[in-house]
Amino acid sequence: MPNTSAIADTGKAVRTKVARSIHDIDANDWDSILSCVDSFHRHSFLACVEDARVENGTFRYVTVYRGNVIIGTAALSSLIVSLDIFTGGFLRRAITAVQKIYPQFLKIRVLFCGIPVSLGQKNIVVRSQDDSAIVFDAVAGCMENIAKEDKTGYLCFKEFYKGDSGPDRLGNHGYFRAHSIPYVILDISWKGFDAYLNSFRHGYRRQINATLRKYAITDPWQVSATAREGMPLLKIDKASLFSPSLFHELYLQVMNRAQMKLEVLNGGFFNELFQRWGDALDVISLEKNGSVFGAALVTEHGGEMTFLLIGMDYSMRDDYDTYFILVYAIVGHAIRKGCRRLNLGQTSYPLKQRIGGKGIHEYHWFRVRNPFVHMALNAFRSLIFPRVDLKPLQVFKDATAGL
């Protein structure tokens, strides 16, 4: 049964409920305050994550009510993470060396306001911005109670953009703000891929054309129609028609080579996602001689497209710039769909910037229940949570393009 607590809001009764499973909450009630861009906070998506036990997490779900009206929701997860995830250079190498001897070094259990799938989503949603303060207060109070109950020493709200309404409230609950890594977006104003390509300065356009010429095309979506014998086919299918196990296999090959792993998704997640969300997801794939050697997963929601995940077969000699052509195809897909924005995610910054993406800083809010450890982490947060500044690239002829 959900736990219930109550807080006061200038004399108006505000109460919270905490459920241990998303299945204990009515889907229509949970989704009732979401906007069209809140896809990854939807009941059905959270069910995919929970049922797959991604990262062996345990989950809680907070609903905040005023009277009988839901004014806010939050998805929580408890996970073991390594504190060096956002460090780099010598510090990361040093920590990695120590962890080879002491595997649990800097690995801690954290109670997150957030889930172990990082897609740029909101993890705490309010019905009205006027309710932000009271909702953040309520969720912080619930997290404190859960942390005490589970004997979890570390708490974190992730991830927020500068100017978001509500997170500054967490300073009143003892949290400090720490840098996360940037999230990349591409604002779209072009009517076609040709117009997009022609908007680039020569040097950057030449890089894209070098890949397109390998296919003897000017638009990545001409591949299927004009592919010569022995050339790959670029295809698009609904995820319901694609093998989740194949995508997971390709995805793991990418993750095994990734220097920064925000999380590693298991096969159960792809099974759940492709089954429940299959008609809402597109898989863009490259295939040769009947074998898929590259695939990307995207979804469209509320006039935006989000690039979720990518997978590639590294056992095949790559003469076709697989990652590049898939990313170009995603851009073309978003333009053809009339999307106003393409959400490109975190990591792989050089390529995403060269195609016109711009990085937006994100932040965590962190707290340690042990005051001495909290003081130490806060003092060294610039090392543990360093700010990543992406050098702006002027890729477009018009400085305002893509803005």
C-alpha positions as CSV (number, residue, x, y, z in Angstrom):
1,M,0.0,0.0,0.0
2,P,1.3,3.5,-0.8
3,N,2.6,5.6,2.1
4,T,0.8,8.8,2.8
5,S,2.1,12.0,4.5
6,A,0.8,15.5,4.7
7,I,2.3,19.0,4.7
8,A,0.8,22.4,4.9
9,D,0.6,25.1,2.2
10,T,-0.6,28.4,3.6
11,G,-3.5,26.7,5.2
12,K,-4.5,24.6,2.3
13,A,-4.2,20.8,2.7
14,V,-1.5,19.3,0.6
15,R,-0.7,15.6,0.9
16,T,1.7,13.2,-0.7
17,K,1.5,9.5,-1.6
18,V,4.5,7.3,-2.2
19,A,4.0,4.1,-4.2
20,R,6.6,1.3,-4.5
21,S,5.5,0.4,-8.0
22,I,4.1,2.4,-10.9
23,H,1.5,-0.3,-11.2
24,D,0.0,0.8,-7.9
25,I,-1.0,4.1,-9.5
26,D,-3.7,4.6,-12.1
27,A,-2.1,5.4,-15.5
28,N,-4.7,8.1,-16.3
29,D,-4.2,9.8,-13.0
30,W,-0.4,9.8,-13.3
31,D,-0.5,11.1,-16.9
32,S,-3.2,13.7,-16.3
33,I,-0.7,16.6,-15.6
34,L,1.8,15.7,-18.4
35,S,2.4,17.8,-21.5
36,C,2.9,16.3,-25.0
37,V,6.7,16.5,-24.5
38,D,6.8,14.6,-21.2
39,S,6.9,11.2,-23.0
40,F,9.6,9.7,-20.8
41,H,7.7,10.5,-17.6
42,R,4.6,8.7,-18.8
43,H,3.2,5.8,-16.8
44,S,3.9,3.3,-19.7
45,F,7.5,4.4,-20.0
46,L,8.2,4.2,-16.3
47,A,6.6,0.7,-16.3
48,C,9.2,-0.4,-19.0
49,V,12.1,0.8,-16.8
50,E,10.7,-0.7,-13.6
51,D,9.7,-4.0,-15.0
52,A,13.1,-4.4,-16.6
53,R,14.8,-3.6,-13.3
54,V,17.3,-1.4,-15.2
55,E,20.6,-1.1,-13.3
56,N,19.0,-3.3,-10.6
57,G,17.3,-0.2,-9.3
58,T,14.4,0.0,-6.8
59,F,11.8,2.6,-7.5
60,R,9.3,4.9,-5.8
61,Y,6.7,7.2,-7.2
62,V,5.5,10.4,-5.5
63,T,2.1,12.0,-6.2
64,V,1.4,15.4,-4.6
65,Y,-2.2,16.4,-4.2
66,R,-4.1,19.6,-3.2
67,G,-7.4,18.2,-2.2
68,N,-8.1,15.5,-4.7
69,V,-6.2,17.1,-7.5
70,I,-2.7,16.0,-8.5
71,I,-0.4,19.0,-8.6
72,G,2.9,17.2,-9.0
73,T,4.5,13.8,-9.6
74,A,8.1,12.5,-9.3
75,A,9.8,9.3,-10.2
76,L,12.5,8.1,-7.8
77,S,15.1,5.3,-8.0
78,S,17.8,4.0,-5.7
79,L,20.9,2.9,-7.5
80,I,24.6,2.1,-6.9
81,V,26.7,4.6,-8.9
82,S,30.3,5.6,-9.2
83,L,31.0,9.2,-8.2
84,D,33.7,9.5,-10.9
85,I,31.1,9.3,-13.7
86,F,31.5,13.0,-14.6
87,T,35.2,13.4,-13.9
88,G,37.8,13.2,-16.7
89,G,41.5,13.3,-17.4
90,F,44.0,12.3,-14.7
91,L,41.4,12.1,-11.9
92,R,39.3,9.5,-13.8
93,R,42.4,7.5,-14.7
94,A,43.5,7.5,-11.1
95,I,40.1,6.5,-9.8
96,T,39.9,3.7,-12.4
97,A,43.3,2.4,-11.3
98,V,42.2,2.3,-7.7
99,Q,38.9,0.6,-8.6
100,K,40.9,-2.3,-10.2
101,I,42.2,-3.0,-6.7
102,Y,39.2,-1.9,-4.7
103,P,36.2,-2.3,-6.9
104,Q,33.8,-0.5,-4.6
105,F,36.0,2.6,-4.3
106,L,33.7,5.7,-4.7
107,K,30.7,3.5,-5.5
108,I,27.8,4.6,-3.5
109,R,24.0,4.0,-3.3
110,V,22.1,7.1,-4.2
111,L,18.4,7.9,-4.0
112,F,17.6,9.9,-7.1
113,C,14.7,12.0,-8.1
114,G,15.1,10.5,-11.5
115,I,15.4,7.1,-13.3
116,P,18.3,5.2,-14.7
117,V,17.5,6.2,-18.3
118,S,18.9,9.6,-19.3
119,L,16.9,11.1,-22.2
120,G,16.7,14.7,-21.1
121,Q,13.4,14.1,-19.5
122,K,11.8,15.8,-16.5
123,N,11.7,13.5,-13.5
124,I,9.6,15.8,-11.4
125,V,6.5,17.4,-13.1
126,V,4.2,20.1,-11.8
127,R,0.7,20.9,-13.1
128,S,1.3,24.7,-12.7
129,Q,4.5,26.7,-12.2
130,D,2.8,28.3,-9.3
131,D,3.0,25.0,-7.5
132,S,6.7,24.4,-8.1
133,A,7.9,25.4,-4.7
134,I,5.3,23.3,-2.8
135,V,5.9,20.3,-5.0
136,F,9.7,20.4,-4.7
137,D,9.3,20.8,-0.9
138,A,7.0,17.8,-0.8
139,V,9.2,15.5,-2.9
140,A,12.3,16.5,-0.9
141,G,10.5,15.6,2.3
142,C,9.4,12.2,0.9
143,M,13.0,11.5,-0.2
144,E,14.3,12.3,3.2
145,N,11.9,9.9,4.8
146,I,12.8,7.2,2.2
147,A,16.5,7.7,2.7
148,K,16.1,7.3,6.5
149,E,14.0,4.2,6.0
150,D,16.4,2.6,3.5
151,K,19.5,3.8,5.3
152,T,20.7,5.6,2.1
153,G,23.2,8.3,2.7
154,Y,23.2,10.2,-0.6
155,L,20.3,12.0,-2.3
156,C,20.2,13.6,-5.8
157,F,17.7,15.4,-7.9
158,K,18.7,15.1,-11.6
159,E,18.8,16.9,-14.1
160,F,17.8,20.5,-14.6
161,Y,18.5,23.4,-16.9
162,K,19.4,26.9,-15.7
163,G,16.2,28.9,-15.2
164,D,14.0,25.8,-14.5
165,S,11.3,26.7,-11.9
166,G,11.6,24.9,-8.6
167,P,15.0,23.3,-8.1
168,D,16.5,26.4,-6.4
169,R,14.1,25.5,-3.6
170,L,16.3,22.5,-2.8
171,G,18.9,24.8,-1.3
172,N,16.4,25.1,1.7
173,H,16.6,21.4,2.2
174,G,20.4,21.2,2.4
175,Y,21.2,20.4,-1.2
176,F,24.1,21.9,-3.2
177,R,24.0,22.4,-7.0
178,A,26.5,20.5,-9.1
179,H,27.3,20.4,-12.8
180,S,26.1,17.6,-15.0
181,I,27.2,17.2,-18.6
182,P,25.6,19.2,-21.4
183,Y,22.6,18.1,-23.3
184,V,22.6,18.9,-27.1
185,I,19.7,20.2,-29.1
186,L,19.2,21.2,-32.8
187,D,16.5,23.8,-33.4
188,I,15.0,23.1,-36.9
189,S,13.9,25.9,-39.3
190,W,14.6,24.2,-42.6
191,K,12.0,22.9,-45.1
192,G,14.2,20.2,-46.5
193,F,17.6,18.4,-46.1
194,D,19.0,20.4,-49.1
195,A,18.2,23.7,-47.4
196,Y,19.7,22.4,-44.2
197,L,22.9,21.3,-46.0
198,N,23.1,24.6,-47.9
199,S,23.0,26.6,-44.7
200,F,26.4,25.3,-43.6
201,R,29.7,27.0,-44.0
202,H,31.8,25.4,-46.6
203,G,34.2,23.5,-44.3
204,Y,31.4,21.8,-42.3
205,R,29.3,21.1,-45.4
206,R,32.3,19.4,-47.0
207,Q,32.5,17.0,-44.1
208,I,28.9,15.9,-44.5
209,N,29.2,15.7,-48.3
210,A,32.3,13.4,-47.9
211,T,30.1,10.8,-46.2
212,L,27.2,11.3,-48.6
213,R,29.4,10.8,-51.6
214,K,30.3,7.3,-50.4
215,Y,26.7,6.5,-51.2
216,A,26.6,8.7,-54.4
217,I,23.7,10.7,-52.8
218,T,23.0,14.2,-51.6
219,D,20.3,13.2,-49.1
220,P,20.7,10.2,-46.8
221,W,17.1,9.2,-47.5
222,Q,18.0,8.6,-51.2
223,V,20.0,5.5,-50.1
224,S,17.2,3.1,-50.2
225,A,16.0,4.3,-53.6
226,T,19.4,4.5,-55.3
227,A,21.6,2.0,-53.5
228,R,24.0,0.4,-55.9
229,E,24.9,-3.3,-55.8
230,G,26.9,-4.0,-52.6
231,M,25.9,-0.8,-51.0
232,P,24.0,-0.7,-47.7
233,L,20.3,0.0,-47.5
234,L,19.0,2.7,-45.1
235,K,15.6,1.7,-43.8
236,I,13.1,3.0,-41.3
237,D,10.7,0.7,-39.4
238,K,8.5,0.9,-36.4
239,A,10.2,-0.7,-33.4
240,S,7.4,-3.2,-33.2
241,L,8.8,-4.7,-36.4
242,F,12.4,-4.7,-35.3
243,S,14.1,-7.2,-33.1
244,P,14.7,-5.8,-29.6
245,S,17.4,-8.4,-28.9
246,L,19.3,-7.4,-32.1
247,F,19.1,-3.7,-31.1
248,H,20.3,-4.5,-27.6
249,E,23.3,-6.5,-29.1
250,L,24.3,-3.6,-31.3
251,Y,23.8,-1.1,-28.4
252,L,26.1,-3.1,-26.1
253,Q,28.9,-2.9,-28.6
254,V,28.6,0.8,-28.5
255,M,28.5,0.9,-24.7
256,N,31.5,-1.4,-24.4
257,R,33.5,1.3,-26.2
258,A,32.0,4.3,-24.5
259,Q,34.4,6.3,-22.2
260,M,31.4,7.7,-20.3
261,K,28.6,5.4,-19.4
262,L,25.6,7.2,-17.8
263,E,23.9,3.8,-17.5
264,V,23.8,0.5,-19.3
265,L,20.4,-0.7,-20.3
266,N,19.6,-4.4,-20.2
267,G,17.8,-6.6,-22.7
268,G,14.7,-6.6,-20.6
269,F,14.3,-2.9,-21.1
270,F,14.4,-3.2,-24.9
271,N,11.9,-6.1,-24.8
272,E,9.5,-4.0,-22.7
273,L,10.0,-0.8,-24.7
274,F,9.6,-2.4,-28.1
275,Q,6.5,-4.3,-27.0
276,R,4.7,-1.4,-25.2
277,W,6.0,1.5,-27.3
278,G,6.8,-0.1,-30.6
279,D,4.4,1.9,-32.6
280,A,5.6,5.2,-31.1
281,L,9.3,4.5,-31.9
282,D,11.2,4.5,-35.2
283,V,14.3,2.4,-35.9
284,I,16.5,3.8,-38.5
285,S,18.9,1.1,-39.7
286,L,21.7,0.3,-42.1
287,E,21.6,-3.1,-43.7
288,K,23.9,-5.0,-46.0
289,N,23.4,-8.5,-47.5
290,G,20.4,-8.9,-45.1
291,S,22.4,-8.1,-42.0
292,V,21.9,-5.0,-39.9
293,F,25.1,-3.3,-38.8
294,G,23.9,0.0,-37.5
295,A,20.6,1.2,-36.0
296,A,19.3,4.3,-34.2
297,L,16.1,4.7,-32.1
298,V,14.1,7.9,-32.2
299,T,10.6,9.1,-31.3
300,E,8.5,12.1,-32.1
301,H,6.5,13.9,-29.5
302,G,4.9,17.3,-29.3
303,G,6.7,18.7,-32.3
304,E,10.0,17.5,-31.1
305,M,12.1,14.4,-32.1
306,T,14.4,12.7,-29.5
307,F,17.4,10.6,-30.5
308,L,17.3,7.9,-27.8
309,L,20.0,5.3,-28.5
310,I,22.3,3.9,-31.1
311,G,23.9,0.5,-31.8
312,M,26.6,-0.6,-34.3
313,D,28.3,-3.9,-35.3
314,Y,32.0,-3.3,-34.8
315,S,33.0,-6.7,-36.2
316,M,32.1,-5.4,-39.7
317,R,34.7,-3.2,-41.4
318,D,33.1,0.2,-41.5
319,D,33.7,1.8,-45.0
320,Y,30.4,3.8,-44.7
321,D,30.8,6.1,-41.7
322,T,27.9,4.3,-40.1
323,Y,27.5,6.6,-37.1
324,F,27.6,9.7,-39.3
325,I,25.1,8.5,-41.9
326,L,22.7,7.4,-39.1
327,V,22.9,10.9,-37.5
328,Y,22.4,12.6,-40.8
329,A,19.4,10.4,-41.4
330,I,17.9,11.3,-38.1
331,V,18.3,15.0,-38.9
332,G,16.6,14.4,-42.3
333,H,13.8,12.4,-40.6
334,A,13.1,15.2,-38.1
335,I,13.0,17.8,-40.9
336,R,10.7,15.7,-43.1
337,K,8.4,15.2,-40.1
338,G,8.2,19.0,-39.6
339,C,9.7,18.9,-36.1
340,R,10.8,22.2,-34.6
341,R,13.5,20.6,-32.5
342,L,15.8,17.6,-32.5
343,N,17.0,16.4,-29.0
344,L,20.4,14.8,-29.6
345,G,21.2,13.9,-26.0
346,Q,24.5,13.8,-24.0
347,T,28.0,12.7,-25.1
348,S,29.4,12.4,-28.7
349,Y,29.7,16.2,-28.6
350,P,32.1,16.8,-31.6
351,L,29.8,15.3,-34.2
352,K,26.6,16.7,-32.7
353,Q,28.2,20.2,-32.7
354,R,29.4,19.8,-36.3
355,I,25.8,19.1,-37.5
356,G,24.6,22.3,-35.8
357,G,23.7,21.1,-32.3
358,K,24.2,23.4,-29.3
359,G,25.0,22.3,-25.8
360,I,22.8,23.3,-22.9
361,H,24.2,23.1,-19.4
362,E,22.4,20.8,-16.9
363,Y,22.7,20.6,-13.2
364,H,22.2,18.1,-10.3
365,W,21.2,19.0,-6.8
366,F,23.1,16.8,-4.3
367,R,22.9,16.1,-0.6
368,V,24.7,13.8,1.8
369,R,23.0,13.0,5.1
370,N,26.3,12.7,6.9
371,P,27.2,16.4,7.4
372,F,31.0,15.9,7.3
373,V,30.9,13.9,4.0
374,H,28.4,16.5,2.6
375,M,30.9,19.3,3.4
376,A,33.7,17.4,1.8
377,L,31.8,16.7,-1.4
378,N,30.6,20.3,-1.6
379,A,34.1,21.5,-1.1
380,F,35.5,19.3,-3.9
381,R,32.4,19.4,-6.2
382,S,34.4,21.2,-9.0
383,L,36.6,18.1,-9.2
384,I,33.8,15.5,-8.8
385,F,31.2,17.4,-10.9
386,P,33.4,19.5,-13.2
387,R,31.7,22.0,-15.6
388,V,32.0,20.9,-19.2
389,D,32.2,23.9,-21.5
390,L,31.6,23.1,-25.1
391,K,33.5,25.4,-27.4
392,P,30.9,27.0,-29.7
393,L,31.2,26.2,-33.4
394,Q,30.0,28.6,-36.1
395,V,28.9,25.9,-38.5
396,F,26.2,27.9,-40.3
397,K,26.7,30.7,-42.7
398,D,24.0,32.6,-40.9
399,A,25.0,33.0,-37.3
400,T,21.3,32.8,-36.2
401,A,20.6,29.5,-38.0
402,G,19.7,26.7,-35.7
403,L,19.1,29.1,-32.8
